[in-house]
Amino acid sequence: MKRERLDKVLANMGLGTRKEVKQLVKQGLVEVDGSVATDPGMHVIPEEQEITVEGEPLNYKRWLYIMLNKPPGVVSATEDNLHETVVDLLPYEWGHKVHPVGRLDIDTEGLLLLTNDGQLSHNLLSPKKKVEKEYFARIQGRVTDQHVEAFARGVELEDFTTLPAKLEILSSGDVSEVRVTIMEGKFHQVKRMFAAFGLQVVYLQRVRMGPLHLDTTLLPGEFRELSEEELEQLRRHIQKDSPVQS
């Protein structure tokens, strides 16, 4: 296990800035293995040693993997001057240390993974991996088999041609319901693909990213940590290069 400075561990757990947590130590409010810590720079193994702050045990986790059902009106960023961000929805001790894996448009709902595991993010977002993103969408206008065939060939947009995509028609009418699966994540991509045929996306929800499916029990704005089974599925999915850290 890696040894780390005590003040760094406390700061990473959201107990304050490095300066603030040093004051906690100097005030005698931090104990390590039952003894009062006096040096903020002392090295500890947080996974193995018992650390308490004001008598409360510190539940240390090096890596966080959080599934969020992103609601509309919230931006996929760690900070924004105009809008609420996805990390604002999380407890402080989580939100300050994780980042979203990719992004969803402000009006798009659904599955968003947040983590502090940079290697995982890199693998899931790497174009070489071609990780599938599946969406449920409502479309203003009639979606036909011709659109299905066009998506399968790749849709030509102004600045690029998309990779082949899977389009499944759930219902077709004045407002159609579809599932669409892409292997890219370009800006407004799903909306632009339909717009190329004069169709407007009026509702968009991501339901899957790679092997990870949105937990249907999560209401918009709710979140939970990934299960060990879900993490193992991600490990297998990207194991060709760099596995998820654990």
C-alpha positions as CSV (number, residue, x, y, z in Angstrom):
1,M,0.0,0.0,0.0
2,K,1.1,3.5,-0.7
3,R,2.2,5.8,2.2
4,E,0.8,9.3,1.9
5,R,1.1,12.6,3.9
6,L,-1.7,12.8,6.5
7,D,-2.7,16.3,5.5
8,K,-3.0,15.2,1.8
9,V,-5.2,12.3,2.8
10,L,-7.5,14.5,4.9
11,A,-7.7,17.1,2.1
12,N,-8.5,14.5,-0.5
13,M,-11.4,13.3,1.7
14,G,-12.9,16.7,1.6
15,L,-12.2,17.8,5.1
16,G,-10.8,21.1,3.9
17,T,-7.8,22.7,2.1
18,R,-4.3,21.5,3.0
19,K,-4.0,24.6,5.2
20,E,-7.3,23.9,6.9
21,V,-6.6,20.3,7.7
22,K,-3.2,21.2,9.0
23,Q,-5.0,23.3,11.6
24,L,-7.2,20.3,12.5
25,V,-4.0,18.3,13.2
26,K,-2.4,21.2,15.2
27,Q,-5.5,21.5,17.3
28,G,-5.2,17.8,18.3
29,L,-8.4,16.8,16.5
30,V,-6.9,14.0,14.4
31,E,-5.9,10.6,15.7
32,V,-4.0,7.8,13.9
33,D,-4.3,4.3,15.4
34,G,-5.6,5.8,18.7
35,S,-2.8,8.3,19.1
36,V,-3.2,12.1,18.6
37,A,-1.4,13.2,15.5
38,T,0.9,16.2,15.9
39,D,2.6,16.4,12.5
40,P,0.4,17.1,9.4
41,G,3.3,15.8,7.3
42,M,3.5,12.3,8.9
43,H,3.1,9.5,6.5
44,V,0.2,7.0,6.8
45,I,-1.3,4.1,5.0
46,P,-5.0,5.2,4.9
47,E,-6.3,1.8,3.8
48,E,-4.6,0.0,6.7
49,Q,-4.5,2.6,9.6
50,E,-7.4,3.9,11.6
51,I,-7.7,7.6,11.2
52,T,-10.3,9.6,13.2
53,V,-11.2,13.3,13.0
54,E,-13.0,14.7,16.1
55,G,-13.7,11.2,17.1
56,E,-15.3,10.2,13.8
57,P,-13.5,7.4,11.8
58,L,-12.4,8.3,8.4
59,N,-13.9,6.0,5.7
60,Y,-11.0,6.3,3.2
61,K,-11.5,5.4,-0.4
62,R,-8.7,5.9,-3.0
63,W,-10.9,5.5,-6.0
64,L,-14.5,6.5,-6.5
65,Y,-16.8,5.3,-9.2
66,I,-20.2,7.0,-9.2
67,M,-23.3,6.4,-11.4
68,L,-25.4,9.5,-11.7
69,N,-28.8,9.8,-13.4
70,K,-28.2,13.3,-14.7
71,P,-31.2,15.5,-14.7
72,P,-31.9,18.2,-17.3
73,G,-30.6,21.7,-16.6
74,V,-27.3,20.6,-15.1
75,V,-24.0,20.8,-16.9
76,S,-21.4,18.0,-17.2
77,A,-18.6,19.9,-15.6
78,T,-16.8,20.3,-12.3
79,E,-17.5,24.1,-12.1
80,D,-19.6,26.6,-14.0
81,N,-20.4,30.2,-13.3
82,L,-23.9,30.1,-14.7
83,H,-25.3,26.6,-14.1
84,E,-25.5,23.9,-11.5
85,T,-22.9,21.2,-12.2
86,V,-23.1,17.4,-11.9
87,V,-20.6,17.5,-9.0
88,D,-22.9,20.0,-7.2
89,L,-25.3,17.1,-6.8
90,L,-22.8,15.0,-4.9
91,P,-21.7,15.2,-1.2
92,Y,-18.8,17.5,-0.8
93,E,-16.4,14.8,0.1
94,W,-17.1,13.1,-3.2
95,G,-17.8,16.1,-5.5
96,H,-14.6,17.9,-4.9
97,K,-12.4,15.0,-6.1
98,V,-14.3,13.4,-9.1
99,H,-14.9,14.5,-12.6
100,P,-17.5,13.4,-15.2
101,V,-16.4,10.8,-17.8
102,G,-17.4,12.6,-21.0
103,R,-20.3,14.9,-21.1
104,L,-24.0,15.1,-21.7
105,D,-25.7,18.2,-23.1
106,I,-27.4,20.4,-20.5
107,D,-30.9,19.2,-21.6
108,T,-29.9,15.5,-21.9
109,E,-30.7,13.1,-19.1
110,G,-29.4,9.8,-18.0
111,L,-26.3,7.8,-17.3
112,L,-23.2,9.7,-16.4
113,L,-20.2,8.1,-14.7
114,L,-18.0,10.2,-12.4
115,T,-14.7,9.1,-11.0
116,N,-11.3,10.2,-9.8
117,D,-9.7,7.4,-11.8
118,G,-8.0,9.2,-14.8
119,Q,-6.9,6.0,-16.4
120,L,-10.5,4.7,-16.5
121,S,-11.7,7.9,-18.0
122,H,-9.0,7.8,-20.7
123,N,-9.9,4.3,-21.7
124,L,-13.7,4.8,-21.8
125,L,-13.3,8.0,-23.9
126,S,-10.5,6.8,-26.2
127,P,-11.7,6.7,-29.8
128,K,-9.6,3.5,-30.2
129,K,-11.8,1.7,-27.7
130,K,-15.0,2.5,-29.6
131,V,-17.1,2.3,-26.4
132,E,-20.8,2.2,-27.2
133,K,-23.1,4.9,-25.9
134,E,-26.8,4.0,-26.1
135,Y,-29.6,6.5,-25.9
136,F,-33.4,6.5,-25.8
137,A,-34.8,9.4,-27.8
138,R,-38.1,11.0,-28.8
139,I,-38.0,12.5,-32.3
140,Q,-40.3,15.1,-33.7
141,G,-41.2,13.4,-37.0
142,R,-41.5,10.0,-38.5
143,V,-38.4,7.8,-38.3
144,T,-38.3,5.1,-41.0
145,D,-36.2,2.2,-42.2
146,Q,-34.4,4.5,-44.5
147,H,-33.1,6.3,-41.5
148,V,-32.0,3.0,-39.9
149,E,-30.0,2.2,-43.1
150,A,-28.5,5.7,-43.2
151,F,-27.3,5.5,-39.6
152,A,-25.8,2.0,-40.3
153,R,-23.7,3.5,-43.1
154,G,-22.6,6.6,-41.1
155,V,-24.2,10.0,-41.3
156,E,-22.5,12.8,-43.2
157,L,-22.4,16.0,-41.2
158,E,-20.9,19.3,-42.1
159,D,-17.6,18.7,-40.4
160,F,-17.3,14.9,-40.4
161,T,-19.0,11.6,-41.2
162,T,-20.0,9.5,-38.2
163,L,-19.0,6.0,-37.6
164,P,-21.8,3.5,-38.4
165,A,-24.5,3.7,-35.7
166,K,-27.4,1.4,-34.7
167,L,-30.9,2.9,-34.9
168,E,-33.8,0.9,-33.5
169,I,-37.3,2.2,-34.1
170,L,-39.6,1.6,-31.0
171,S,-42.5,3.5,-32.5
172,S,-43.0,5.7,-35.5
173,G,-45.4,8.6,-35.9
174,D,-45.7,12.3,-35.5
175,V,-43.4,11.7,-32.5
176,S,-41.2,8.7,-32.9
177,E,-39.4,6.8,-30.1
178,V,-36.1,5.2,-30.9
179,R,-32.9,3.7,-29.4
180,V,-29.7,4.9,-31.0
181,T,-26.2,3.5,-30.3
182,I,-23.0,5.4,-31.3
183,M,-19.3,4.8,-30.7
184,E,-18.3,8.4,-30.6
185,G,-19.2,11.4,-28.5
186,K,-18.9,14.4,-30.6
187,F,-20.7,17.7,-29.7
188,H,-24.5,17.4,-30.1
189,Q,-23.8,14.3,-32.2
190,V,-27.1,12.4,-31.8
191,K,-29.1,15.6,-32.3
192,R,-27.0,16.5,-35.4
193,M,-27.5,13.1,-36.9
194,F,-31.2,13.4,-36.8
195,A,-31.1,17.0,-37.9
196,A,-29.3,15.9,-41.0
197,F,-32.7,14.3,-42.1
198,G,-34.8,17.2,-40.9
199,L,-35.8,15.5,-37.7
200,Q,-35.6,17.1,-34.2
201,V,-34.7,15.4,-31.0
202,V,-37.2,16.5,-28.3
203,Y,-36.0,14.2,-25.5
204,L,-32.7,12.4,-25.1
205,Q,-31.6,10.0,-22.3
206,R,-28.4,8.0,-22.2
207,V,-29.2,4.5,-20.9
208,R,-25.9,2.7,-21.4
209,M,-22.1,3.3,-21.7
210,G,-20.2,0.2,-22.7
211,P,-21.4,-2.6,-20.3
212,L,-22.7,-0.1,-17.8
213,H,-26.5,0.3,-17.8
214,L,-28.4,3.1,-16.1
215,D,-29.9,1.9,-12.8
216,T,-33.7,2.5,-13.4
217,T,-34.3,2.9,-9.7
218,L,-32.3,6.1,-9.7
219,L,-34.5,9.2,-10.1
220,P,-33.1,12.2,-12.0
221,G,-30.4,13.7,-9.8
222,E,-29.9,10.5,-7.7
223,F,-26.6,8.6,-7.7
224,R,-24.8,5.6,-6.2
225,E,-21.5,4.0,-6.2
226,L,-20.9,1.3,-8.8
227,S,-21.1,-2.3,-7.5
228,E,-18.2,-4.7,-7.6
229,E,-19.9,-6.6,-10.5
230,E,-20.2,-3.4,-12.5
231,L,-16.6,-2.5,-11.9
232,E,-15.6,-6.0,-13.0
233,Q,-17.6,-5.6,-16.2
234,L,-15.8,-2.3,-16.9
235,R,-12.4,-4.0,-16.2
236,R,-13.2,-6.7,-18.7
237,H,-14.4,-4.2,-21.3
238,I,-11.2,-2.2,-21.3
239,Q,-8.7,-4.8,-20.3
240,K,-7.0,-4.9,-23.7
241,D,-4.9,-2.0,-22.6
242,S,-5.2,-0.6,-19.1
243,P,-7.6,-2.1,-16.5
244,V,-9.6,-0.1,-14.1
245,Q,-7.7,0.6,-10.9
246,S,-8.9,-1.0,-7.7
